[in-house]
Amino acid sequence: MSRYELTPRNDQPDVIKAVVGWDRPLQTYFAQVFTRTEAEPEEGEATIWHGTEPGELLTPEAALAVVAPYAEVPETLAARLYDDMRGTIGVRDGTHQAEAKRLLFGSIH
């Protein structure tokens, strides 16, 4: 799994951070936006979160499109995310990951 924390855009004062990455077990990219809440003023709460289902975000560009309105996206990040995914080709689930997938999704794929 990879994870990159992005700096909020200046026009988004309630955004604390945005996060994107590759989740190999779910075979999806993910994107999160954390905003300041009354209960969590410093850490924030993930008020936007995509990529929690297998294959939900199939391209780096799909994940980056989620966070782009809220955070600065480096020009090279799509290529880095793609490389992260390619680096996991052929990596198999461990015993615990496979069992969790069976329980959650009824399959290990």
C-alpha positions in Angstrom: 0.0 0.0 0.0 1.2 3.5 -0.7 0.0 6.7 0.9 0.7 10.3 0.0 -0.4 13.2 2.1 -1.2 16.4 0.2 -1.3 20.0 1.3 -4.7 21.7 1.3 -5.4 24.4 -1.2 -5.4 28.0 0.1 -9.1 28.4 -0.7 -10.0 25.4 1.5 -9.5 26.6 5.1 -11.4 23.8 6.7 -9.4 21.1 4.9 -6.6 19.7 7.1 -5.1 17.3 4.6 -5.9 15.1 1.6 -4.5 11.6 1.1 -4.2 9.4 -1.9 -2.6 6.0 -2.5 -2.8 2.5 -3.8 -4.4 -0.4 -1.8 -3.1 -3.7 -3.2 -5.4 -6.0 -1.3 -8.5 -4.2 -2.6 -6.9 -3.5 -6.0 -8.0 0.1 -5.9 -6.6 3.6 -5.5 -8.0 5.6 -2.7 -8.6 9.2 -1.9 -9.5 10.9 1.4 -10.1 14.5 2.4 -9.9 15.4 6.1 -11.8 18.4 7.3 -11.8 20.2 10.6 -14.7 19.2 12.8 -15.8 20.4 16.2 -14.9 17.0 17.7 -11.6 16.8 15.8 -10.3 20.3 15.2 -6.7 19.3 14.8 -6.7 15.9 13.2 -9.9 16.3 11.2 -12.3 13.7 10.1 -12.3 11.9 6.7 -15.4 13.6 5.2 -14.7 12.3 1.7 -13.4 8.8 1.3 -13.3 6.8 -2.0 -11.6 3.6 -2.7 -13.0 1.4 0.0 -14.5 -1.2 -2.3 -12.5 -3.6 -4.5 -11.6 -2.0 -7.8 -13.5 1.2 -7.0 -10.9 3.7 -8.4 -9.0 2.0 -11.2 -6.7 4.8 -12.2 -4.5 7.3 -10.4 -6.3 10.0 -12.3 -9.6 8.9 -10.7 -8.2 9.2 -7.2 -6.6 12.5 -7.9 -9.8 14.0 -9.4 -11.4 13.4 -6.0 -8.8 15.4 -4.0 -7.9 18.1 -6.7 -10.6 20.5 -5.6 -9.2 20.4 -2.0 -5.5 19.9 -2.2 -2.4 20.7 -4.3 -1.6 17.8 -6.5 2.0 17.5 -7.7 2.4 16.9 -11.4 4.4 13.7 -10.9 2.0 12.1 -8.5 -0.1 10.2 -11.0 3.0 8.5 -12.4 4.2 7.6 -8.9 0.8 6.1 -8.0 0.9 4.1 -11.2 4.4 2.8 -10.3 3.1 1.9 -6.9 0.4 -0.3 -8.4 2.8 -1.8 -10.9 5.2 -2.7 -8.1 2.5 -4.9 -6.6 1.8 -7.0 -9.7 2.2 -10.7 -8.7 2.1 -10.1 -5.0 -0.4 -12.4 -3.4 -2.6 -12.0 -0.3 -1.3 -13.4 2.9 -3.4 -15.9 4.8 -5.0 -13.2 7.0 -5.8 -10.9 4.0 -7.3 -13.8 2.0 -9.5 -14.8 5.0 -10.6 -11.2 5.6 -11.6 -10.9 1.9 -13.6 -14.1 2.1 -15.5 -12.8 5.2 -16.1 -9.3 3.8 -16.6 -10.0 0.1 -17.2 -13.7 -0.2 -14.1 -14.1 -2.4 -10.4 -13.6 -2.3 -10.4 -11.7 -5.6 
